[in-house]
Amino acid sequence: MSTVSAQGHVSHVVRSIRAEEWAAVKELRLLALRDPVASIAYMETYEEALGRPDSFWQERAARSGESGAGARQFVAEGADGAWAGTLTVLIEEPGTTDWAGFPVDRRQGHVVGVYVRPEHRGSGLTEALFAAGVQWAWESGAERVRLIVHEDNGRAQGFYRKVGFGPSGVTVPLADGDEECELEFVLEKG
Protein backbone atom coordinates (compact mmCIF):
# COMPACT_ATOMS: atom_id res chain seq x y z
CA MET A 1 0.00 0.00 0.00
CA SER A 2 1.27 3.47 -0.85
CA THR A 3 -0.09 6.96 -0.52
CA VAL A 4 -0.34 9.81 -3.00
CA SER A 5 -0.08 13.31 -1.61
CA ALA A 6 -1.45 16.50 -3.07
CA GLN A 7 -0.51 19.89 -1.68
CA GLY A 8 0.83 18.50 1.58
CA HIS A 9 -1.99 16.09 2.46
CA VAL A 10 -2.72 12.49 1.60
CA SER A 11 -5.27 12.42 -1.18
CA HIS A 12 -5.36 8.70 -2.10
CA VAL A 13 -4.09 5.34 -0.98
CA VAL A 14 -2.96 2.89 -3.67
CA ARG A 15 -3.75 -0.66 -2.63
CA SER A 16 -4.78 -4.09 -3.90
CA ILE A 17 -8.46 -4.78 -4.23
CA ARG A 18 -10.23 -7.29 -2.00
CA ALA A 19 -12.41 -10.10 -3.37
CA GLU A 20 -15.52 -8.76 -1.66
CA GLU A 21 -15.15 -5.47 -3.56
CA TRP A 22 -16.33 -7.04 -6.82
CA ALA A 23 -19.23 -4.57 -7.21
CA ALA A 24 -16.81 -1.62 -7.06
CA VAL A 25 -14.54 -3.40 -9.58
CA LYS A 26 -17.53 -3.72 -11.93
CA GLU A 27 -18.59 -0.10 -11.42
CA LEU A 28 -15.13 1.30 -12.19
CA ARG A 29 -14.69 -0.96 -15.23
CA LEU A 30 -18.04 0.17 -16.64
CA LEU A 31 -17.02 3.78 -16.09
CA ALA A 32 -13.70 3.17 -17.88
CA LEU A 33 -15.49 1.61 -20.83
CA ARG A 34 -17.51 4.81 -21.28
CA ASP A 35 -14.36 6.93 -21.58
CA PRO A 36 -14.01 8.61 -25.00
CA VAL A 37 -10.84 6.60 -25.79
CA ALA A 38 -12.25 3.28 -24.56
CA SER A 39 -12.64 1.93 -28.08
CA ILE A 40 -8.84 2.01 -28.58
CA ALA A 41 -7.87 1.36 -24.96
CA TYR A 42 -9.88 -1.76 -24.07
CA MET A 43 -10.66 -5.06 -25.72
CA GLU A 44 -14.29 -5.16 -24.63
CA THR A 45 -17.20 -2.81 -24.98
CA TYR A 46 -19.40 -1.25 -22.34
CA GLU A 47 -22.31 -3.39 -23.56
CA GLU A 48 -20.29 -6.61 -23.28
CA ALA A 49 -19.17 -5.78 -19.75
CA LEU A 50 -22.64 -4.67 -18.68
CA GLY A 51 -24.07 -8.00 -19.83
CA ARG A 52 -21.73 -10.09 -17.69
CA PRO A 53 -23.29 -11.81 -14.66
CA ASP A 54 -22.29 -10.90 -11.11
CA SER A 55 -20.45 -14.23 -10.87
CA PHE A 56 -18.01 -13.01 -13.55
CA TRP A 57 -17.14 -9.92 -11.50
CA GLN A 58 -16.90 -11.94 -8.28
CA GLU A 59 -14.45 -14.38 -9.89
CA ARG A 60 -12.48 -11.53 -11.46
CA ALA A 61 -12.08 -9.77 -8.11
CA ALA A 62 -11.14 -13.02 -6.37
CA ARG A 63 -8.45 -13.83 -8.98
CA SER A 64 -6.90 -10.36 -8.95
CA GLY A 65 -7.41 -9.43 -5.31
CA GLU A 66 -4.84 -9.12 -2.57
CA SER A 67 -4.49 -12.90 -2.27
CA GLY A 68 -4.27 -13.61 -6.02
CA ALA A 69 -0.95 -15.02 -7.26
CA GLY A 70 -1.29 -14.69 -11.03
CA ALA A 71 -2.84 -11.23 -11.20
CA ARG A 72 -3.20 -8.17 -9.02
CA GLN A 73 -5.57 -5.22 -9.43
CA PHE A 74 -4.60 -1.97 -7.75
CA VAL A 75 -6.87 0.99 -7.02
CA ALA A 76 -6.29 4.56 -5.92
CA GLU A 77 -8.79 5.08 -3.09
CA GLY A 78 -9.72 8.50 -1.75
CA ALA A 79 -10.35 9.35 1.89
CA ASP A 80 -14.08 9.06 1.15
CA GLY A 81 -13.62 5.49 -0.12
CA ALA A 82 -14.19 6.40 -3.78
CA TRP A 83 -11.91 4.77 -6.33
CA ALA A 84 -10.20 7.32 -8.57
CA GLY A 85 -8.26 4.89 -10.74
CA THR A 86 -7.10 1.35 -11.33
CA LEU A 87 -4.45 -0.81 -12.97
CA THR A 88 -4.08 -4.60 -13.18
CA VAL A 89 -0.93 -6.66 -13.67
CA LEU A 90 -1.13 -10.21 -15.02
CA ILE A 91 1.79 -12.59 -14.59
CA GLU A 92 2.63 -14.45 -17.81
CA GLU A 93 4.70 -17.62 -17.59
CA PRO A 94 7.40 -18.83 -20.01
CA GLY A 95 6.26 -21.62 -22.29
CA THR A 96 2.71 -20.26 -22.58
CA THR A 97 1.13 -17.96 -25.16
CA ASP A 98 -0.32 -14.55 -24.44
CA TRP A 99 -3.82 -13.30 -25.31
CA ALA A 100 -2.70 -12.49 -28.88
CA GLY A 101 -1.18 -15.94 -29.45
CA PHE A 102 2.45 -14.84 -29.13
CA PRO A 103 4.79 -17.16 -27.21
CA VAL A 104 5.92 -16.00 -23.77
CA ASP A 105 9.65 -16.63 -23.36
CA ARG A 106 10.16 -15.37 -19.80
CA ARG A 107 8.22 -14.64 -16.63
CA GLN A 108 6.76 -11.20 -17.14
CA GLY A 109 4.14 -8.82 -15.87
CA HIS A 110 1.52 -7.55 -18.30
CA VAL A 111 -0.19 -4.27 -17.39
CA VAL A 112 -3.85 -4.10 -18.44
CA GLY A 113 -6.99 -2.15 -17.54
CA VAL A 114 -5.34 1.20 -16.80
CA TYR A 115 -7.91 3.89 -15.99
CA VAL A 116 -7.95 7.11 -13.98
CA ARG A 117 -11.08 9.23 -13.72
CA PRO A 118 -10.71 12.41 -15.80
CA GLU A 119 -10.86 14.73 -12.79
CA HIS A 120 -7.82 12.95 -11.27
CA ARG A 121 -5.62 12.82 -14.36
CA GLY A 122 -2.38 14.73 -14.00
CA SER A 123 -2.47 14.42 -10.20
CA GLY A 124 0.18 11.70 -9.85
CA LEU A 125 -2.31 8.87 -9.36
CA THR A 126 -1.40 7.09 -12.59
CA GLU A 127 2.29 7.18 -11.66
CA ALA A 128 1.45 5.78 -8.21
CA LEU A 129 -0.66 2.99 -9.72
CA PHE A 130 2.18 2.07 -12.10
CA ALA A 131 4.73 2.13 -9.29
CA ALA A 132 2.61 -0.28 -7.23
CA GLY A 133 1.92 -2.58 -10.17
CA VAL A 134 5.52 -2.72 -11.36
CA GLN A 135 6.78 -3.30 -7.81
CA TRP A 136 4.36 -6.20 -7.39
CA ALA A 137 5.53 -7.68 -10.72
CA TRP A 138 9.18 -7.52 -9.60
CA GLU A 139 8.27 -9.07 -6.24
CA SER A 140 6.46 -11.83 -8.17
CA GLY A 141 9.64 -12.72 -10.05
CA ALA A 142 8.93 -10.94 -13.33
CA GLU A 143 11.97 -10.28 -15.52
CA ARG A 144 10.19 -7.50 -17.36
CA VAL A 145 6.84 -5.73 -17.43
CA ARG A 146 5.00 -5.02 -20.64
CA LEU A 147 1.83 -3.49 -21.93
CA ILE A 148 0.05 -3.17 -25.23
CA VAL A 149 -1.11 0.24 -26.47
CA HIS A 150 -3.03 1.25 -29.58
CA GLU A 151 -0.89 2.95 -32.21
CA ASP A 152 -3.27 5.95 -32.21
CA ASN A 153 -3.29 6.42 -28.41
CA GLY A 154 -0.55 9.04 -28.26
CA ARG A 155 -1.56 10.30 -24.82
CA ALA A 156 -1.07 6.85 -23.29
CA GLN A 157 2.18 6.24 -25.19
CA GLY A 158 3.58 9.53 -23.88
CA PHE A 159 2.71 8.59 -20.32
CA TYR A 160 4.20 5.09 -20.65
CA ARG A 161 7.48 6.58 -21.88
CA LYS A 162 7.42 9.01 -18.93
CA VAL A 163 7.32 6.10 -16.44
CA GLY A 164 10.13 4.19 -18.15
CA PHE A 165 8.44 1.97 -20.72
CA GLY A 166 9.58 1.97 -24.31
CA PRO A 167 8.49 0.34 -27.57
CA SER A 168 9.92 -3.14 -28.09
CA GLY A 169 9.29 -3.21 -31.84
CA VAL A 170 6.58 -5.88 -31.49
CA THR A 171 3.28 -4.99 -33.13
CA VAL A 172 -0.01 -6.76 -32.57
CA PRO A 173 -2.64 -6.61 -35.32
CA LEU A 174 -6.12 -5.72 -34.09
CA ALA A 175 -8.02 -8.12 -36.34
CA ASP A 176 -7.46 -10.23 -39.42
CA GLY A 177 -6.78 -7.89 -42.30
CA ASP A 178 -7.17 -4.74 -40.18
CA GLU A 179 -4.52 -2.13 -40.91
CA GLU A 180 -4.53 -0.76 -37.35
CA CYS A 181 -2.31 -2.32 -34.74
CA GLU A 182 -1.20 -2.11 -31.16
CA LEU A 183 2.35 -1.67 -29.95
CA GLU A 184 4.15 -3.52 -27.18
CA PHE A 185 5.95 -1.28 -24.66
CA VAL A 186 8.32 -2.86 -22.13
CA LEU A 187 10.17 -2.04 -18.94
CA GLU A 188 13.14 -4.32 -18.25
CA LYS A 189 14.12 -5.15 -14.69
CA GLY A 190 17.34 -3.42 -13.89
Protein Blocks (a to p, Z undefined) as FASTA:
>chain_A
ZZddeehiafbdcddddfklmmmmmmmmmmmmmpfklmmmpcbdfklmmmpcfklmmmmm
mmmmmkbfkbccdddddfkopafbdcddddddehiacfkopacfbdcdddehiacdfklg
onlmmmmmmmmmmmmmmmnopabdcddddfklmmlmmmmmmnopacehiacdfbghiabd
cdddddddZZ
